[in-house]
Amino acid sequence: MSSIGRRMVMVTAFAALAVLFAAQNGGVRVPLNLGVVTLRSVSLPIVVFTSVILGMVLVLLAGLKADLRTRRMLRRYQDALGGASEEP
């Protein structure tokens, strides 16, 4: 199986698990304390999926900062070597 096929299987499996979780817990309501305000009745799947998305965004931003720092350091190193670069 190709890597694209494996990825499609993994995405499909994750989506199926997400749908199953939402179907099983759709009626569950939980209080959500945001520090400043408390929401009394929020659907559990909404809380879980929103926190997953926010976590992904935070990891993306943290990785982006590190990536930009690394690129800047590599550019400085390349300039220090006299601009010689190996283009693929």
KETOR-280812 format. One record per residue: residue number from 1; residue in three letters; x, y, z of N, C-alpha, C in turn. Coordinates in Angstrom, 2 decimals, always signed. Layout:
<rs>
{i NUM; aa ALA; n.X X; n.Y Y; n.Z Z; ca.X X; ca.Y Y; ca.Z Z; c.X X; c.Y Y; c.Z Z}
...
</rs>
This chain:
<rs>
{i 1; aa MET; n.X +0.84; n.Y -1.17; n.Z +0.00; ca.X +0.00; ca.Y +0.00; ca.Z +0.00; c.X +0.89; c.Y +1.24; c.Z +0.00}
{i 2; aa SER; n.X +0.55; n.Y +2.20; n.Z -0.82; ca.X +1.36; ca.Y +3.42; ca.Z -0.91; c.X +1.16; c.Y +4.29; c.Z +0.33}
{i 3; aa SER; n.X +2.04; n.Y +5.26; n.Z +0.49; ca.X +1.95; ca.Y +6.14; ca.Z +1.66; c.X +0.67; c.Y +6.98; c.Z +1.61}
{i 4; aa ILE; n.X +0.23; n.Y +7.33; n.Z +0.41; ca.X -1.02; ca.Y +8.09; ca.Z +0.29; c.X -2.19; c.Y +7.21; c.Z +0.71}
{i 5; aa GLY; n.X -2.15; n.Y +5.95; n.Z +0.33; ca.X -3.21; ca.Y +5.02; ca.Z +0.73; c.X -3.26; c.Y +4.84; c.Z +2.24}
{i 6; aa ARG; n.X -2.08; n.Y +4.72; n.Z +2.86; ca.X -2.02; ca.Y +4.60; ca.Z +4.32; c.X -2.56; c.Y +5.84; c.Z +5.00}
{i 7; aa ARG; n.X -2.21; n.Y +6.98; n.Z +4.46; ca.X -2.72; ca.Y +8.23; ca.Z +5.04; c.X -4.23; c.Y +8.31; c.Z +4.93}
{i 8; aa MET; n.X -4.76; n.Y +7.91; n.Z +3.80; ca.X -6.21; ca.Y +7.94; ca.Z +3.62; c.X -6.91; c.Y +6.99; c.Z +4.59}
{i 9; aa VAL; n.X -6.31; n.Y +5.83; n.Z +4.82; ca.X -6.88; ca.Y +4.88; ca.Z +5.79; c.X -6.85; c.Y +5.49; c.Z +7.18}
{i 10; aa MET; n.X -5.74; n.Y +6.13; n.Z +7.55; ca.X -5.63; ca.Y +6.74; ca.Z +8.88; c.X -6.62; c.Y +7.90; c.Z +9.05}
{i 11; aa VAL; n.X -6.75; n.Y +8.73; n.Z +8.03; ca.X -7.70; ca.Y +9.84; ca.Z +8.10; c.X -9.12; c.Y +9.32; c.Z +8.21}
{i 12; aa THR; n.X -9.44; n.Y +8.30; n.Z +7.43; ca.X -10.79; ca.Y +7.71; ca.Z +7.48; c.X -11.06; c.Y +7.10; c.Z +8.84}
{i 13; aa ALA; n.X -10.08; n.Y +6.39; n.Z +9.40; ca.X -10.24; ca.Y +5.79; ca.Z +10.73; c.X -10.42; c.Y +6.87; c.Z +11.80}
{i 14; aa PHE; n.X -9.64; n.Y +7.94; n.Z +11.72; ca.X -9.78; ca.Y +9.03; ca.Z +12.69; c.X -11.14; c.Y +9.69; c.Z +12.56}
{i 15; aa ALA; n.X -11.59; n.Y +9.93; n.Z +11.35; ca.X -12.90; ca.Y +10.54; ca.Z +11.13; c.X -14.01; c.Y +9.64; c.Z +11.66}
{i 16; aa ALA; n.X -13.88; n.Y +8.33; n.Z +11.43; ca.X -14.89; ca.Y +7.40; ca.Z +11.93; c.X -14.94; c.Y +7.40; c.Z +13.46}
{i 17; aa LEU; n.X -13.77; n.Y +7.44; n.Z +14.10; ca.X -13.73; ca.Y +7.51; ca.Z +15.56; c.X -14.33; c.Y +8.82; c.Z +16.08}
{i 18; aa ALA; n.X -14.07; n.Y +9.91; n.Z +15.38; ca.X -14.63; ca.Y +11.20; ca.Z +15.79; c.X -16.15; c.Y +11.19; c.Z +15.67}
{i 19; aa VAL; n.X -16.67; n.Y +10.63; n.Z +14.60; ca.X -18.11; ca.Y +10.54; ca.Z +14.42; c.X -18.73; c.Y +9.64; c.Z +15.48}
{i 20; aa LEU; n.X -18.09; n.Y +8.52; n.Z +15.75; ca.X -18.58; ca.Y +7.60; ca.Z +16.78; c.X -18.59; c.Y +8.27; c.Z +18.15}
{i 21; aa PHE; n.X -17.51; n.Y +8.98; n.Z +18.49; ca.X -17.45; ca.Y +9.70; ca.Z +19.76; c.X -18.56; c.Y +10.73; c.Z +19.85}
{i 22; aa ALA; n.X -18.77; n.Y +11.49; n.Z +18.78; ca.X -19.80; ca.Y +12.52; ca.Z +18.78; c.X -21.19; c.Y +11.91; c.Z +18.91}
{i 23; aa ALA; n.X -21.41; n.Y +10.78; n.Z +18.25; ca.X -22.72; ca.Y +10.13; ca.Z +18.32; c.X -22.99; c.Y +9.58; c.Z +19.72}
{i 24; aa GLN; n.X -21.98; n.Y +9.01; n.Z +20.35; ca.X -22.15; ca.Y +8.42; ca.Z +21.67; c.X -22.29; c.Y +9.48; c.Z +22.77}
{i 25; aa ASN; n.X -21.66; n.Y +10.63; n.Z +22.59; ca.X -21.63; ca.Y +11.64; ca.Z +23.65; c.X -22.33; c.Y +12.94; c.Z +23.27}
{i 26; aa GLY; n.X -23.12; n.Y +12.92; n.Z +22.23; ca.X -23.77; ca.Y +14.15; ca.Z +21.76; c.X -24.72; c.Y +14.76; c.Z +22.76}
{i 27; aa GLY; n.X -25.36; n.Y +13.94; n.Z +23.58; ca.X -26.32; ca.Y +14.46; ca.Z +24.56; c.X -25.70; c.Y +14.86; c.Z +25.88}
{i 28; aa VAL; n.X -24.42; n.Y +14.61; n.Z +26.06; ca.X -23.76; ca.Y +14.93; ca.Z +27.33; c.X -23.44; c.Y +16.42; c.Z +27.36}
{i 29; aa ARG; n.X -23.89; n.Y +17.08; n.Z +28.42; ca.X -23.63; ca.Y +18.51; ca.Z +28.59; c.X -22.71; c.Y +18.69; c.Z +29.80}
{i 30; aa VAL; n.X -21.73; n.Y +19.54; n.Z +29.65; ca.X -20.76; ca.Y +19.78; ca.Z +30.73; c.X -20.63; c.Y +21.27; c.Z +30.97}
{i 31; aa PRO; n.X -20.31; n.Y +21.67; n.Z +32.22; ca.X -19.98; ca.Y +23.08; ca.Z +32.47; c.X -18.57; c.Y +23.36; c.Z +31.98}
{i 32; aa LEU; n.X -18.37; n.Y +24.54; n.Z +31.42; ca.X -17.07; ca.Y +24.92; ca.Z +30.89; c.X -16.62; c.Y +26.21; c.Z +31.55}
{i 33; aa ASN; n.X -15.59; n.Y +26.12; n.Z +32.39; ca.X -15.06; ca.Y +27.27; ca.Z +33.10; c.X -13.90; c.Y +27.84; c.Z +32.29}
{i 34; aa LEU; n.X -14.06; n.Y +29.04; n.Z +31.75; ca.X -13.04; ca.Y +29.68; ca.Z +30.94; c.X -12.21; c.Y +30.68; c.Z +31.74}
{i 35; aa GLY; n.X -12.35; n.Y +30.67; n.Z +33.05; ca.X -11.61; ca.Y +31.59; ca.Z +33.89; c.X -12.37; c.Y +32.86; c.Z +34.16}
{i 36; aa VAL; n.X -12.77; n.Y +33.55; n.Z +33.11; ca.X -13.51; ca.Y +34.80; ca.Z +33.24; c.X -15.01; c.Y +34.53; c.Z +33.28}
{i 37; aa VAL; n.X -15.44; n.Y +33.58; n.Z +32.50; ca.X -16.85; ca.Y +33.26; ca.Z +32.39; c.X -17.02; c.Y +31.74; c.Z +32.45}
{i 38; aa THR; n.X -18.15; n.Y +31.30; n.Z +32.99; ca.X -18.46; ca.Y +29.88; ca.Z +33.04; c.X -19.70; c.Y +29.62; c.Z +32.20}
{i 39; aa LEU; n.X -19.56; n.Y +28.74; n.Z +31.24; ca.X -20.71; ca.Y +28.34; ca.Z +30.43; c.X -21.31; c.Y +27.11; c.Z +31.09}
{i 40; aa ARG; n.X -22.60; n.Y +27.12; n.Z +31.32; ca.X -23.22; ca.Y +26.07; ca.Z +32.12; c.X -23.48; c.Y +24.77; c.Z +31.37}
{i 41; aa SER; n.X -23.82; n.Y +24.84; n.Z +30.11; ca.X -24.22; ca.Y +23.62; ca.Z +29.41; c.X -23.66; c.Y +23.63; c.Z +27.99}
{i 42; aa VAL; n.X -22.52; n.Y +22.97; n.Z +27.83; ca.X -21.87; ca.Y +22.89; ca.Z +26.53; c.X -21.75; c.Y +21.43; c.Z +26.15}
{i 43; aa SER; n.X -22.03; n.Y +21.12; n.Z +24.91; ca.X -21.95; ca.Y +19.75; ca.Z +24.44; c.X -20.51; c.Y +19.24; c.Z +24.54}
{i 44; aa LEU; n.X -20.35; n.Y +18.03; n.Z +25.08; ca.X -19.01; ca.Y +17.46; ca.Z +25.27; c.X -18.22; c.Y +17.32; c.Z +23.97}
{i 45; aa PRO; n.X -18.81; n.Y +16.83; n.Z +22.87; ca.X -18.02; ca.Y +16.76; ca.Z +21.63; c.X -17.51; c.Y +18.12; c.Z +21.15}
{i 46; aa ILE; n.X -18.28; n.Y +19.16; n.Z +21.37; ca.X -17.83; ca.Y +20.50; ca.Z +20.97; c.X -16.61; c.Y +20.90; c.Z +21.80}
{i 47; aa VAL; n.X -16.65; n.Y +20.63; n.Z +23.10; ca.X -15.52; ca.Y +20.96; ca.Z +23.97; c.X -14.28; c.Y +20.18; c.Z +23.54}
{i 48; aa VAL; n.X -14.43; n.Y +18.89; n.Z +23.28; ca.X -13.28; ca.Y +18.06; ca.Z +22.92; c.X -12.70; c.Y +18.47; c.Z +21.57}
{i 49; aa PHE; n.X -13.55; n.Y +18.61; n.Z +20.55; ca.X -13.04; ca.Y +18.95; ca.Z +19.22; c.X -12.44; c.Y +20.35; c.Z +19.19}
{i 50; aa THR; n.X -13.04; n.Y +21.29; n.Z +19.91; ca.X -12.49; ca.Y +22.65; ca.Z +19.96; c.X -11.12; c.Y +22.64; c.Z +20.64}
{i 51; aa SER; n.X -10.98; n.Y +21.88; n.Z +21.73; ca.X -9.68; ca.Y +21.85; ca.Z +22.40; c.X -8.63; c.Y +21.16; c.Z +21.53}
{i 52; aa VAL; n.X -9.01; n.Y +20.17; n.Z +20.75; ca.X -8.06; ca.Y +19.53; ca.Z +19.83; c.X -7.59; c.Y +20.53; c.Z +18.77}
{i 53; aa ILE; n.X -8.53; n.Y +21.26; n.Z +18.19; ca.X -8.19; ca.Y +22.25; ca.Z +17.16; c.X -7.29; c.Y +23.35; c.Z +17.75}
{i 54; aa LEU; n.X -7.64; n.Y +23.85; n.Z +18.94; ca.X -6.81; ca.Y +24.88; ca.Z +19.57; c.X -5.41; c.Y +24.36; c.Z +19.89}
{i 55; aa GLY; n.X -5.32; n.Y +23.12; n.Z +20.32; ca.X -4.01; ca.Y +22.51; ca.Z +20.57; c.X -3.18; c.Y +22.42; c.Z +19.30}
{i 56; aa MET; n.X -3.82; n.Y +22.04; n.Z +18.20; ca.X -3.11; ca.Y +21.97; ca.Z +16.92; c.X -2.59; c.Y +23.34; c.Z +16.50}
{i 57; aa VAL; n.X -3.40; n.Y +24.37; n.Z +16.69; ca.X -2.99; ca.Y +25.72; ca.Z +16.31; c.X -1.81; c.Y +26.17; c.Z +17.17}
{i 58; aa LEU; n.X -1.86; n.Y +25.88; n.Z +18.47; ca.X -0.75; ca.Y +26.26; ca.Z +19.35; c.X +0.54; c.Y +25.54; c.Z +18.97}
{i 59; aa VAL; n.X +0.45; n.Y +24.26; n.Z +18.64; ca.X +1.64; ca.Y +23.52; ca.Z +18.22; c.X +2.17; c.Y +24.08; c.Z +16.90}
{i 60; aa LEU; n.X +1.27; n.Y +24.42; n.Z +15.99; ca.X +1.68; ca.Y +25.02; ca.Z +14.72; c.X +2.42; c.Y +26.33; c.Z +14.95}
{i 61; aa LEU; n.X +1.87; n.Y +27.17; n.Z +15.82; ca.X +2.52; ca.Y +28.46; ca.Z +16.10; c.X +3.88; c.Y +28.27; c.Z +16.77}
{i 62; aa ALA; n.X +3.97; n.Y +27.33; n.Z +17.71; ca.X +5.26; ca.Y +27.07; ca.Z +18.36; c.X +6.26; c.Y +26.53; c.Z +17.35}
{i 63; aa GLY; n.X +5.84; n.Y +25.64; n.Z +16.48; ca.X +6.73; ca.Y +25.10; ca.Z +15.46; c.X +7.13; c.Y +26.14; c.Z +14.45}
{i 64; aa LEU; n.X +6.21; n.Y +27.04; n.Z +14.12; ca.X +6.50; ca.Y +28.10; ca.Z +13.17; c.X +7.57; c.Y +29.03; c.Z +13.71}
{i 65; aa LYS; n.X +7.47; n.Y +29.36; n.Z +14.99; ca.X +8.48; ca.Y +30.22; ca.Z +15.60; c.X +9.85; c.Y +29.56; c.Z +15.54}
{i 66; aa ALA; n.X +9.92; n.Y +28.28; n.Z +15.90; ca.X +11.20; ca.Y +27.57; ca.Z +15.86; c.X +11.71; c.Y +27.45; c.Z +14.43}
{i 67; aa ASP; n.X +10.82; n.Y +27.22; n.Z +13.48; ca.X +11.22; ca.Y +27.09; ca.Z +12.08; c.X +11.79; c.Y +28.41; c.Z +11.56}
{i 68; aa LEU; n.X +11.14; n.Y +29.50; n.Z +11.87; ca.X +11.64; ca.Y +30.80; ca.Z +11.41; c.X +13.00; c.Y +31.11; c.Z +12.04}
{i 69; aa ARG; n.X +13.18; n.Y +30.78; n.Z +13.31; ca.X +14.46; ca.Y +31.00; ca.Z +13.98; c.X +15.56; c.Y +30.17; c.Z +13.31}
{i 70; aa THR; n.X +15.25; n.Y +28.91; n.Z +13.00; ca.X +16.23; ca.Y +28.04; ca.Z +12.34; c.X +16.58; c.Y +28.55; c.Z +10.96}
{i 71; aa ARG; n.X +15.59; n.Y +28.98; n.Z +10.20; ca.X +15.86; ca.Y +29.52; ca.Z +8.86; c.X +16.72; c.Y +30.76; c.Z +8.93}
{i 72; aa ARG; n.X +16.47; n.Y +31.62; n.Z +9.91; ca.X +17.26; ca.Y +32.83; ca.Z +10.08; c.X +18.71; c.Y +32.48; c.Z +10.40}
{i 73; aa MET; n.X +18.91; n.Y +31.49; n.Z +11.28; ca.X +20.27; ca.Y +31.08; ca.Z +11.62; c.X +20.98; c.Y +30.46; c.Z +10.42}
{i 74; aa LEU; n.X +20.27; n.Y +29.65; n.Z +9.63; ca.X +20.87; ca.Y +29.06; ca.Z +8.43; c.X +21.24; c.Y +30.13; c.Z +7.41}
{i 75; aa ARG; n.X +20.40; n.Y +31.14; n.Z +7.28; ca.X +20.70; ca.Y +32.23; ca.Z +6.35; c.X +21.95; c.Y +32.99; c.Z +6.79}
{i 76; aa ARG; n.X +22.09; n.Y +33.23; n.Z +8.10; ca.X +23.28; ca.Y +33.90; ca.Z +8.62; c.X +24.53; c.Y +33.06; c.Z +8.36}
{i 77; aa TYR; n.X +24.40; n.Y +31.76; n.Z +8.59; ca.X +25.53; ca.Y +30.85; ca.Z +8.37; c.X +25.92; c.Y +30.84; c.Z +6.90}
{i 78; aa GLN; n.X +24.92; n.Y +30.82; n.Z +6.03; ca.X +25.18; ca.Y +30.84; ca.Z +4.58; c.X +25.86; c.Y +32.14; c.Z +4.17}
{i 79; aa ASP; n.X +25.40; n.Y +33.25; n.Z +4.73; ca.X +26.04; ca.Y +34.54; ca.Z +4.43; c.X +27.49; c.Y +34.57; c.Z +4.94}
{i 80; aa ALA; n.X +27.73; n.Y +33.96; n.Z +6.09; ca.X +29.09; ca.Y +33.93; ca.Z +6.66; c.X +30.02; c.Y +33.10; c.Z +5.78}
{i 81; aa LEU; n.X +29.47; n.Y +32.13; n.Z +5.07; ca.X +30.28; ca.Y +31.30; ca.Z +4.19; c.X +30.51; c.Y +31.96; c.Z +2.82}
{i 82; aa GLY; n.X +29.96; n.Y +33.12; n.Z +2.64; ca.X +30.15; ca.Y +33.84; ca.Z +1.39; c.X +29.04; c.Y +33.61; c.Z +0.38}
{i 83; aa GLY; n.X +27.92; n.Y +33.17; n.Z +0.84; ca.X +26.78; ca.Y +33.04; ca.Z -0.05; c.X +26.78; c.Y +31.76; c.Z -0.88}
{i 84; aa ALA; n.X +27.74; n.Y +30.89; n.Z -0.64; ca.X +27.77; ca.Y +29.62; ca.Z -1.38; c.X +26.66; c.Y +28.72; c.Z -0.90}
{i 85; aa SER; n.X +25.85; n.Y +28.26; n.Z -1.81; ca.X +24.76; ca.Y +27.37; ca.Z -1.44; c.X +24.68; c.Y +26.22; c.Z -2.41}
{i 86; aa GLU; n.X +24.18; n.Y +25.14; n.Z -1.92; ca.X +23.97; ca.Y +23.95; ca.Z -2.75; c.X +22.50; c.Y +23.85; c.Z -3.08}
{i 87; aa GLU; n.X +22.14; n.Y +24.24; n.Z -4.28; ca.X +20.75; ca.Y +24.14; ca.Z -4.70; c.X +20.48; c.Y +22.73; c.Z -5.19}
{i 88; aa PRO; n.X +19.35; n.Y +22.17; n.Z -4.80; ca.X +19.04; ca.Y +20.81; ca.Z -5.25; c.X +18.75; c.Y +20.74; c.Z -6.73}
</rs>
